[in-house]
Amino acid sequence: MYGLSKKKMPYLHLIDEAIGLINNENRLIEWRIKYPEQFK
């Protein structure tokens, strides 16, 4: 089932990767707000 849906919608893993990248960016921004002295 999963393999079939992957063939039908190959862009889904791209969306997953994009969401992961966005989450990483948000985490970095949060860290810069919480711990600004470490990012000078």
N, C-alpha and C positions, 0 to 999 in steps of 0.2 A: 504493500500500500504506500509506504513512504517513498520507495523508489519510483513508483508510478507518478506520484504527485510532484516529485522532484523533476521528472522529465517533462511534465506538463507545465510546471512553473519554475523554470531555472533561475528566475530573478529573485526567488524567495531567499536564497542564501545570500544574495547581494544585499537585500534589505536587512537581513540579520546582521551582516558585517557592518553596514552603515549605522544601524542602531547601536551596535557595540562601540563603534568609534565615537558616536555622539555621547554615549554614556561615559567613556573614558575622558572626553573633553570636559564634560560637566563635573566629573570627579576632580580633575586637575584644577578647575576654576574654584570648586569648593575648598580644596586644599589651600589655594592661594589666599582665599578670604580668611580661612581659619588660622593658617600659619604663614603670614606674609613675610616674617623675618627669614624663613628658609628659602624664599624665592627671590631674594635681592641680588 
